[in-house]
Amino acid sequence: MTPALSPVTKLVPATVARSIGAIMVDNGRITVAQAEQILRLQKQQGIRFGEAAVKLGLLTEDDIQFALARQYGYPCLRHGQSRISDELVAAYEPHSAQVEALRGLRSQLMLRWFASDNGGNKTLAVVSPGRSEGRSYVAANLAVVFSQLGESTLLIDADMRHGRQHQLFHVENYSGLSTVLAGRSQTAPVLRLSDLTALSILTAGPVPPNPQELLGREIFPRLMEKFATMFDVIIVDTPAGTDYADAQTISARTGGAILLARQDVTSLGEASQFGKTLGELGVSLVGAVLNDF
């Protein structure tokens, strides 16, 4: 019997029609008196509020970019104001080259996999042949950029051997995918992230003695089917492909995967063989990503 799922509604970030000054005051970057000082210079010189603030040395260019993102309803975070790891560059550094590359990857995936004319695919696994190749990093940041697009996004940590997503997002991991598949959780413990409102996460849960057997149970595909009715995009983090058979089982359930390789770490031969194995299982390899290029 499939466990009941916690209700998660579709969330689309609303545009916040507030001034840069109000946003910066609310975030504690400037005081009301400093905001008035900036406004005076703005009127005297006929320049923008942000330009005046930078001239006075009261705000930085990063502050202005953060405020602009908030004005346009684009969820992002400031360093030191969230417990989420700095590895989530998509949340903290939305204007960086790394995040531009992630947005480019998102666009390709929207066209090649998630587009409605491709059959309405909603679930994608992030796989790689070995360890330390950046699967968790890419999966987490990819989930963030999809949520920033306004897509109701679920990130599933299916690496029940070395799960990292609870560490990256700094959430509890007392229950998760392992407890659901083992029948120890009556509801799927999906956590909605208050800092990134369109993003939810299902952590890996406690390390079980039998991850492969749990993934082979009929409850797993039923769970994925249920999630597909609740979310627009589902990104699944997986274990190393050549160490265990978990990634193959997971990818067979998601139907599609992106193959990750890391410069100076991944063996080309292993990556090629792993991709061939997935293809033989009927998994669509949507693309390949070179990490740390």
C-alpha atoms as a printed R data frame, in Angstrom:
    type eleno elety resid chain resno      x      y       z
1   ATOM     1    CA   MET     A     1  0.000  0.000   0.000
2   ATOM     2    CA   THR     A     2  1.429  3.373  -1.027
3   ATOM     3    CA   PRO     A     3  1.981  5.732   1.937
4   ATOM     4    CA   ALA     A     4 -0.086  8.896   1.993
5   ATOM     5    CA   LEU     A     5  1.754 11.960   0.784
6   ATOM     6    CA   SER     A     6  1.934 15.281   2.551
7   ATOM     7    CA   PRO     A     7 -0.024 17.863   0.502
8   ATOM     8    CA   VAL     A     8  2.244 20.179  -1.430
9   ATOM     9    CA   THR     A     9  0.583 22.836  -3.545
10  ATOM    10    CA   LYS     A    10  2.040 24.390  -6.689
11  ATOM    11    CA   LEU     A    11  3.866 27.552  -5.757
12  ATOM    12    CA   VAL     A    12  4.801 30.329  -8.148
13  ATOM    13    CA   PRO     A    13  6.865 33.192  -6.753
14  ATOM    14    CA   ALA     A    14  4.836 36.374  -6.657
15  ATOM    15    CA   THR     A    15  6.307 39.640  -7.868
16  ATOM    16    CA   VAL     A    16  7.123 41.856  -4.922
17  ATOM    17    CA   ALA     A    17  6.455 45.456  -5.892
18  ATOM    18    CA   ARG     A    18  8.713 47.081  -3.312
19  ATOM    19    CA   SER     A    19 11.474 49.602  -3.701
20  ATOM    20    CA   ILE     A    20 15.142 48.661  -3.426
21  ATOM    21    CA   GLY     A    21 15.348 50.848  -0.334
22  ATOM    22    CA   ALA     A    22 12.502 49.013   1.400
23  ATOM    23    CA   ILE     A    23 14.030 45.637   0.562
24  ATOM    24    CA   MET     A    24 17.430 46.673   1.922
25  ATOM    25    CA   VAL     A    25 15.909 48.115   5.103
26  ATOM    26    CA   ASP     A    26 13.889 44.925   5.653
27  ATOM    27    CA   ASN     A    27 17.075 42.859   5.213
28  ATOM    28    CA   GLY     A    28 19.008 45.002   7.679
29  ATOM    29    CA   ARG     A    29 21.518 46.273   5.135
30  ATOM    30    CA   ILE     A    30 20.681 49.944   5.702
31  ATOM    31    CA   THR     A    31 18.705 51.968   8.214
32  ATOM    32    CA   VAL     A    32 15.738 54.201   7.425
33  ATOM    33    CA   ALA     A    33 17.993 57.241   7.961
34  ATOM    34    CA   GLN     A    34 20.518 55.867   5.463
35  ATOM    35    CA   ALA     A    35 17.749 55.193   2.950
36  ATOM    36    CA   GLU     A    36 16.705 58.856   3.222
37  ATOM    37    CA   GLN     A    37 20.333 59.914   2.706
38  ATOM    38    CA   ILE     A    38 20.466 57.839  -0.468
39  ATOM    39    CA   LEU     A    39 17.173 59.318  -1.682
40  ATOM    40    CA   ARG     A    40 18.503 62.855  -1.230
41  ATOM    41    CA   LEU     A    41 21.568 62.110  -3.353
42  ATOM    42    CA   GLN     A    42 19.386 60.348  -5.903
43  ATOM    43    CA   LYS     A    43 17.223 63.480  -6.317
44  ATOM    44    CA   GLN     A    44 20.186 65.870  -6.330
45  ATOM    45    CA   GLN     A    45 22.057 64.025  -9.083
46  ATOM    46    CA   GLY     A    46 19.117 62.509 -10.965
47  ATOM    47    CA   ILE     A    47 20.501 58.981 -10.710
48  ATOM    48    CA   ARG     A    48 19.069 55.611  -9.720
49  ATOM    49    CA   PHE     A    49 18.664 54.634  -6.074
50  ATOM    50    CA   GLY     A    50 21.183 51.803  -6.390
51  ATOM    51    CA   GLU     A    51 23.776 53.994  -8.043
52  ATOM    52    CA   ALA     A    52 23.408 56.602  -5.292
53  ATOM    53    CA   ALA     A    53 23.700 53.950  -2.584
54  ATOM    54    CA   VAL     A    54 26.911 52.566  -4.101
55  ATOM    55    CA   LYS     A    55 28.350 56.093  -4.453
56  ATOM    56    CA   LEU     A    56 27.750 56.693  -0.756
57  ATOM    57    CA   GLY     A    57 29.345 53.366   0.106
58  ATOM    58    CA   LEU     A    58 26.199 52.202   1.903
59  ATOM    59    CA   LEU     A    59 25.414 49.309  -0.444
60  ATOM    60    CA   THR     A    60 27.410 47.114  -2.826
61  ATOM    61    CA   GLU     A    61 26.642 45.988  -6.359
62  ATOM    62    CA   ASP     A    62 25.791 42.554  -4.931
63  ATOM    63    CA   ASP     A    63 23.243 44.204  -2.626
64  ATOM    64    CA   ILE     A    64 21.611 45.908  -5.596
65  ATOM    65    CA   GLN     A    65 21.476 42.686  -7.613
66  ATOM    66    CA   PHE     A    66 19.891 40.909  -4.649
67  ATOM    67    CA   ALA     A    67 17.247 43.635  -4.315
68  ATOM    68    CA   LEU     A    68 16.500 43.593  -8.044
69  ATOM    69    CA   ALA     A    69 16.016 39.832  -7.905
70  ATOM    70    CA   ARG     A    70 13.544 40.291  -5.047
71  ATOM    71    CA   GLN     A    71 11.709 43.023  -6.959
72  ATOM    72    CA   TYR     A    72 11.163 40.708  -9.905
73  ATOM    73    CA   GLY     A    73 10.070 37.758  -7.776
74  ATOM    74    CA   TYR     A    74 13.284 35.800  -8.389
75  ATOM    75    CA   PRO     A    75 14.069 33.698  -5.269
76  ATOM    76    CA   CYS     A    76 17.667 34.092  -4.138
77  ATOM    77    CA   LEU     A    77 19.574 34.199  -0.854
78  ATOM    78    CA   ARG     A    78 22.221 36.343   0.809
79  ATOM    79    CA   HIS     A    79 25.312 34.734   2.322
80  ATOM    80    CA   GLY     A    80 24.958 34.505   6.087
81  ATOM    81    CA   GLN     A    81 21.176 34.882   6.087
82  ATOM    82    CA   SER     A    82 20.307 31.229   5.489
83  ATOM    83    CA   ARG     A    83 21.482 27.876   6.814
84  ATOM    84    CA   ILE     A    84 21.566 26.485   3.280
85  ATOM    85    CA   SER     A    85 25.093 25.555   2.147
86  ATOM    86    CA   ASP     A    86 27.161 27.977   0.070
87  ATOM    87    CA   GLU     A    87 27.486 25.154  -2.464
88  ATOM    88    CA   LEU     A    88 24.010 26.167  -3.622
89  ATOM    89    CA   VAL     A    89 25.462 28.775  -5.968
90  ATOM    90    CA   ALA     A    90 22.185 29.012  -7.881
91  ATOM    91    CA   ALA     A    91 20.581 30.436  -4.736
92  ATOM    92    CA   TYR     A    92 23.419 32.703  -3.605
93  ATOM    93    CA   GLU     A    93 25.119 33.806  -6.819
94  ATOM    94    CA   PRO     A    94 22.423 33.974  -9.527
95  ATOM    95    CA   HIS     A    95 24.533 36.250 -11.750
96  ATOM    96    CA   SER     A    96 27.681 34.090 -11.767
97  ATOM    97    CA   ALA     A    97 29.056 32.211 -14.783
98  ATOM    98    CA   GLN     A    98 28.382 28.892 -13.025
99  ATOM    99    CA   VAL     A    99 24.701 29.683 -12.659
100 ATOM   100    CA   GLU     A   100 24.457 30.919 -16.254
101 ATOM   101    CA   ALA     A   101 25.736 27.472 -17.280
102 ATOM   102    CA   LEU     A   102 23.110 25.836 -15.062
103 ATOM   103    CA   ARG     A   103 20.386 27.973 -16.605
104 ATOM   104    CA   GLY     A   104 21.651 26.946 -20.037
105 ATOM   105    CA   LEU     A   105 21.388 23.304 -18.968
106 ATOM   106    CA   ARG     A   106 17.882 23.977 -17.651
107 ATOM   107    CA   SER     A   107 16.844 25.434 -21.013
108 ATOM   108    CA   GLN     A   108 18.162 22.387 -22.862
109 ATOM   109    CA   LEU     A   109 16.318 20.054 -20.504
110 ATOM   110    CA   MET     A   110 13.091 22.015 -20.866
111 ATOM   111    CA   LEU     A   111 13.328 21.616 -24.648
112 ATOM   112    CA   ARG     A   112 14.626 18.049 -24.813
113 ATOM   113    CA   TRP     A   113 12.925 16.332 -21.882
114 ATOM   114    CA   PHE     A   114 10.395 18.286 -19.861
115 ATOM   115    CA   ALA     A   115  8.523 19.862 -22.830
116 ATOM   116    CA   SER     A   116  4.905 18.712 -23.134
117 ATOM   117    CA   ASP     A   117  5.448 17.613 -26.757
118 ATOM   118    CA   ASN     A   118  8.033 15.118 -25.447
119 ATOM   119    CA   GLY     A   119  5.319 13.178 -23.661
120 ATOM   120    CA   GLY     A   120  5.132 15.296 -20.538
121 ATOM   121    CA   ASN     A   121  8.213 13.876 -18.827
122 ATOM   122    CA   LYS     A   122  8.562 15.154 -15.269
123 ATOM   123    CA   THR     A   123 11.325 13.077 -13.695
124 ATOM   124    CA   LEU     A   124 15.064 13.075 -14.403
125 ATOM   125    CA   ALA     A   125 17.957 11.286 -12.687
126 ATOM   126    CA   VAL     A   126 21.426 12.821 -12.321
127 ATOM   127    CA   VAL     A   127 23.936  9.985 -12.722
128 ATOM   128    CA   SER     A   128 27.678  9.421 -13.034
129 ATOM   129    CA   PRO     A   129 29.915  6.338 -12.990
130 ATOM   130    CA   GLY     A   130 32.019  7.087  -9.905
131 ATOM   131    CA   ARG     A   131 32.123  8.967  -6.623
132 ATOM   132    CA   SER     A   132 33.230 12.590  -6.095
133 ATOM   133    CA   GLU     A   133 31.994 13.639  -9.517
134 ATOM   134    CA   GLY     A   134 29.495 16.228  -8.292
135 ATOM   135    CA   ARG     A   135 26.112 14.527  -8.697
136 ATOM   136    CA   SER     A   136 24.662 15.990  -5.492
137 ATOM   137    CA   TYR     A   137 26.008 19.458  -6.311
138 ATOM   138    CA   VAL     A   138 24.563 19.458  -9.829
139 ATOM   139    CA   ALA     A   139 21.245 17.888  -8.782
140 ATOM   140    CA   ALA     A   140 20.731 20.425  -5.977
141 ATOM   141    CA   ASN     A   141 21.636 23.471  -8.062
142 ATOM   142    CA   LEU     A   142 19.601 22.218 -11.001
143 ATOM   143    CA   ALA     A   143 16.588 21.841  -8.727
144 ATOM   144    CA   VAL     A   144 17.110 25.411  -7.494
145 ATOM   145    CA   VAL     A   145 17.198 26.916 -11.000
146 ATOM   146    CA   PHE     A   146 14.039 25.034 -11.987
147 ATOM   147    CA   SER     A   147 12.281 26.362  -8.883
148 ATOM   148    CA   GLN     A   148 13.462 29.884  -9.736
149 ATOM   149    CA   LEU     A   149 11.717 29.485 -13.086
150 ATOM   150    CA   GLY     A   150  8.481 29.066 -11.135
151 ATOM   151    CA   GLU     A   151  8.252 25.308 -11.648
152 ATOM   152    CA   SER     A   152  7.011 23.384  -8.622
153 ATOM   153    CA   THR     A   153 10.137 21.287  -8.094
154 ATOM   154    CA   LEU     A   154 10.916 18.217  -5.992
155 ATOM   155    CA   LEU     A   155 14.491 17.129  -5.280
156 ATOM   156    CA   ILE     A   156 14.770 13.481  -4.232
157 ATOM   157    CA   ASP     A   157 17.945 12.178  -2.614
158 ATOM   158    CA   ALA     A   158 17.911  8.554  -3.756
159 ATOM   159    CA   ASP     A   159 21.487  7.932  -2.642
160 ATOM   160    CA   MET     A   160 20.566  5.970   0.456
161 ATOM   161    CA   ARG     A   161 24.219  5.006   0.981
162 ATOM   162    CA   HIS     A   162 25.915  8.427   1.037
163 ATOM   163    CA   GLY     A   163 23.071 10.956   0.972
164 ATOM   164    CA   ARG     A   164 24.140 14.626   0.960
165 ATOM   165    CA   GLN     A   165 21.078 16.708   0.185
166 ATOM   166    CA   HIS     A   166 20.069 17.062   3.838
167 ATOM   167    CA   GLN     A   167 23.540 18.508   4.506
168 ATOM   168    CA   LEU     A   168 23.388 20.922   1.573
169 ATOM   169    CA   PHE     A   169 19.947 22.223   2.554
170 ATOM   170    CA   HIS     A   170 20.554 21.862   6.291
171 ATOM   171    CA   VAL     A   171 17.369 19.903   7.019
172 ATOM   172    CA   GLU     A   172 16.728 16.923   9.284
173 ATOM   173    CA   ASN     A   173 17.168 13.401   7.931
174 ATOM   174    CA   TYR     A   174 15.467 11.277  10.576
175 ATOM   175    CA   SER     A   175 13.050 10.045   7.936
176 ATOM   176    CA   GLY     A   176 13.216 10.107   4.167
177 ATOM   177    CA   LEU     A   177 13.144  7.862   1.121
178 ATOM   178    CA   SER     A   178 14.543  4.844   3.004
179 ATOM   179    CA   THR     A   179 11.876  4.959   5.701
180 ATOM   180    CA   VAL     A   180  9.092  5.338   3.105
181 ATOM   181    CA   LEU     A   181 10.298  2.388   1.009
182 ATOM   182    CA   ALA     A   182 10.754  0.274   4.153
183 ATOM   183    CA   GLY     A   183  7.180  1.041   5.244
184 ATOM   184    CA   ARG     A   184  8.360  2.848   8.384
185 ATOM   185    CA   SER     A   185  6.801  6.195   7.411
186 ATOM   186    CA   GLN     A   186  3.054  6.528   6.981
187 ATOM   187    CA   THR     A   187  3.504  9.729   4.958
188 ATOM   188    CA   ALA     A   188  6.245 10.740   2.535
189 ATOM   189    CA   PRO     A   189  8.278 13.297   4.528
190 ATOM   190    CA   VAL     A   190  8.526 15.922   1.785
191 ATOM   191    CA   LEU     A   191  9.980 19.156   3.146
192 ATOM   192    CA   ARG     A   192  9.042 22.479   1.606
193 ATOM   193    CA   LEU     A   193 11.888 24.992   1.777
194 ATOM   194    CA   SER     A   194 10.804 28.350   3.152
195 ATOM   195    CA   ASP     A   195 13.827 30.136   1.640
196 ATOM   196    CA   LEU     A   196 13.067 28.847  -1.879
197 ATOM   197    CA   THR     A   197  9.312 28.639  -2.019
198 ATOM   198    CA   ALA     A   198  8.841 26.549  -5.182
199 ATOM   199    CA   LEU     A   199 11.347 23.891  -4.061
200 ATOM   200    CA   SER     A   200 10.674 20.817  -1.925
201 ATOM   201    CA   ILE     A   201 13.019 18.006  -0.901
202 ATOM   202    CA   LEU     A   202 12.761 14.343   0.051
203 ATOM   203    CA   THR     A   203 15.970 13.382   1.847
204 ATOM   204    CA   ALA     A   204 17.568  9.937   1.670
205 ATOM   205    CA   GLY     A   205 16.674  9.037   5.252
206 ATOM   206    CA   PRO     A   206 18.725  6.794   7.570
207 ATOM   207    CA   VAL     A   207 21.162  4.432   5.829
208 ATOM   208    CA   PRO     A   208 19.408  1.057   5.419
209 ATOM   209    CA   PRO     A   209 21.161 -2.326   5.156
210 ATOM   210    CA   ASN     A   210 19.411 -3.107   1.841
211 ATOM   211    CA   PRO     A   211 19.160 -0.036  -0.475
212 ATOM   212    CA   GLN     A   212 19.012 -2.092  -3.676
213 ATOM   213    CA   GLU     A   213 16.201 -4.276  -2.363
214 ATOM   214    CA   LEU     A   214 14.219 -1.227  -1.207
215 ATOM   215    CA   LEU     A   215 14.486  0.376  -4.655
216 ATOM   216    CA   GLY     A   216 13.271 -2.876  -6.209
217 ATOM   217    CA   ARG     A   217 10.018 -2.846  -4.253
218 ATOM   218    CA   GLU     A   218  6.812 -1.960  -6.069
219 ATOM   219    CA   ILE     A   219  6.244  0.972  -3.731
220 ATOM   220    CA   PHE     A   220  9.055  2.951  -5.427
221 ATOM   221    CA   PRO     A   221  7.459  3.313  -8.899
222 ATOM   222    CA   ARG     A   222  4.073  4.019  -7.313
223 ATOM   223    CA   LEU     A   223  5.650  6.735  -5.198
224 ATOM   224    CA   MET     A   224  7.264  8.298  -8.271
225 ATOM   225    CA   GLU     A   225  3.964  8.198 -10.159
226 ATOM   226    CA   LYS     A   226  2.242  9.963  -7.284
227 ATOM   227    CA   PHE     A   227  4.909 12.662  -7.120
228 ATOM   228    CA   ALA     A   228  4.500 13.228 -10.867
229 ATOM   229    CA   THR     A   229  0.905 14.342 -10.226
230 ATOM   230    CA   MET     A   230  2.059 16.837  -7.582
231 ATOM   231    CA   PHE     A   231  5.138 18.496  -9.103
232 ATOM   232    CA   ASP     A   232  6.176 19.999 -12.420
233 ATOM   233    CA   VAL     A   233  9.806 18.852 -12.215
234 ATOM   234    CA   ILE     A   234 11.408 16.035 -10.191
235 ATOM   235    CA   ILE     A   235 15.220 15.821  -9.977
236 ATOM   236    CA   VAL     A   236 16.683 12.621  -8.503
237 ATOM   237    CA   ASP     A   237 20.180 12.389  -7.005
238 ATOM   238    CA   THR     A   238 21.718  8.903  -7.309
239 ATOM   239    CA   PRO     A   239 24.661  6.834  -5.996
240 ATOM   240    CA   ALA     A   240 27.799  6.139  -8.054
241 ATOM   241    CA   GLY     A   241 26.785  4.040 -11.049
242 ATOM   242    CA   THR     A   242 29.710  1.638 -11.219
243 ATOM   243    CA   ASP     A   243 29.804  0.959  -7.468
244 ATOM   244    CA   TYR     A   244 26.192 -0.207  -7.105
245 ATOM   245    CA   ALA     A   245 23.191 -1.116  -9.253
246 ATOM   246    CA   ASP     A   246 21.027  1.518  -7.506
247 ATOM   247    CA   ALA     A   247 21.512  4.171 -10.187
248 ATOM   248    CA   GLN     A   248 20.382  1.814 -12.938
249 ATOM   249    CA   THR     A   249 17.231  0.903 -11.002
250 ATOM   250    CA   ILE     A   250 16.459  4.543 -10.278
251 ATOM   251    CA   SER     A   251 17.069  5.653 -13.870
252 ATOM   252    CA   ALA     A   252 14.831  2.867 -15.189
253 ATOM   253    CA   ARG     A   253 12.042  4.355 -13.038
254 ATOM   254    CA   THR     A   254 12.668  7.972 -14.028
255 ATOM   255    CA   GLY     A   255 12.944  7.034 -17.700
256 ATOM   256    CA   GLY     A   256 15.604  9.672 -18.376
257 ATOM   257    CA   ALA     A   257 18.986 10.729 -17.048
258 ATOM   258    CA   ILE     A   258 21.784 13.200 -17.575
259 ATOM   259    CA   LEU     A   259 25.252 11.698 -17.400
260 ATOM   260    CA   LEU     A   260 27.740 13.694 -15.363
261 ATOM   261    CA   ALA     A   261 31.522 13.520 -15.752
262 ATOM   262    CA   ARG     A   262 34.156 15.473 -13.833
263 ATOM   263    CA   GLN     A   263 37.305 16.774 -15.443
264 ATOM   264    CA   ASP     A   264 40.446 14.869 -14.369
265 ATOM   265    CA   VAL     A   265 38.327 12.497 -12.237
266 ATOM   266    CA   THR     A   266 35.951 10.537 -14.460
267 ATOM   267    CA   SER     A   267 37.264  7.719 -16.635
268 ATOM   268    CA   LEU     A   268 36.020  8.157 -20.205
269 ATOM   269    CA   GLY     A   269 35.815  4.401 -20.592
270 ATOM   270    CA   GLU     A   270 33.698  3.997 -17.439
271 ATOM   271    CA   ALA     A   271 31.390  6.855 -18.445
272 ATOM   272    CA   SER     A   272 30.908  5.398 -21.917
273 ATOM   273    CA   GLN     A   273 30.202  1.908 -20.592
274 ATOM   274    CA   PHE     A   274 27.828  3.211 -17.936
275 ATOM   275    CA   GLY     A   275 25.906  5.223 -20.544
276 ATOM   276    CA   LYS     A   276 25.685  2.134 -22.752
277 ATOM   277    CA   THR     A   277 24.332  0.090 -19.830
278 ATOM   278    CA   LEU     A   278 21.618  2.668 -19.150
279 ATOM   279    CA   GLY     A   279 20.661  2.694 -22.823
280 ATOM   280    CA   GLU     A   280 20.284 -1.095 -22.797
281 ATOM   281    CA   LEU     A   281 17.847 -0.685 -19.889
282 ATOM   282    CA   GLY     A   282 15.721  1.659 -21.982
283 ATOM   283    CA   VAL     A   283 16.819  4.823 -20.185
284 ATOM   284    CA   SER     A   284 16.887  7.968 -22.349
285 ATOM   285    CA   LEU     A   285 20.231  9.722 -21.963
286 ATOM   286    CA   VAL     A   286 19.058 13.306 -22.325
287 ATOM   287    CA   GLY     A   287 22.577 14.714 -22.325
288 ATOM   288    CA   ALA     A   288 26.003 14.780 -20.722
289 ATOM   289    CA   VAL     A   289 27.489 17.406 -18.412
290 ATOM   290    CA   LEU     A   290 31.183 18.046 -17.833
291 ATOM   291    CA   ASN     A   291 31.702 19.304 -14.291
292 ATOM   292    CA   ASP     A   292 34.681 21.507 -13.249
293 ATOM   293    CA   PHE     A   293 35.536 22.299 -16.882
